């Protein structure tokens, strides 16, 4: 698929087949995150790939939806805020950098015919405890990863371009 097609067909998947993800596909998904742009090229991210069924089950303490922890893989995007860029006005870019990496992986997963679902409503302290993440590292987002066991044709409602586009000034 070309990038426009990938963006157009991507959907949040909440039902996954019990099917192993091929190593080469998983590598390409993770490589998309690694190659993502970051502010001042600091690349402050770390990716945790959870394939162990027991650890995935423990993740229900962090996000209790069964479709999340029953997926064959969970990817957790973490960032080290200490190495992320801080703009002159104090704006910290660690969340943006982590979000870009996650988006790159989600789009690559779509191109690989894999499903994902961006998860931001999780209990960070539980994730850090389960995965033994150092105290200074922050968890930005998580996604289950697997072959979809549902078809979602319908596009969720989006604002019209004229509602969000400003030319030359607000």
C-alpha positions, 0 to 999 in steps of 0.5 A: 500500500502507499502511505495514503492508503495505509492512513485511510484503511487503518482502524483500531482493532479490538479482536485478534486471531490466535496467530503468531506474528512472523519475526520479519513483520515484527522487525519491520514494525519496530524498525519503523519506530526506530527510524521515526523523526524526533526533536533534534534527533534525540531518539529518546525512545525505548520499545518493550515487546511483550510476547510472553502470555503470562506477562501479557495477562499481568498487563490487565492490571494496567489496562483491563480490556481482555482484547488488549492482553489477549493479543499475541503481542503488546508493544509499549513505547517508553521515553527517557525525558532526560535525553529528550529535547526541551525547547527554549521556552521550556516545552518538553518534546518527549511525549511528541517523540514517543507519539511519533514513534508509535504512529510510525509503528501503527502505520507499518503494522497496517501495511503488514496486515496487522491490527493495532489500537492506540492505548493511552488510558492506562495506569502508568505505575502498574505498567512500570511495575509489571515491566520493571521500567526504571523510575525516570522512564515514562510510558507514552503509549501501548498497542496490542499487535496481531492479525485482526479477527474483525473487519472494520469498514466504517471510518470514524467521524472526522472533522471537515477540512474547512473546520481545521484548515487555516491559510496564512493565518488563523 
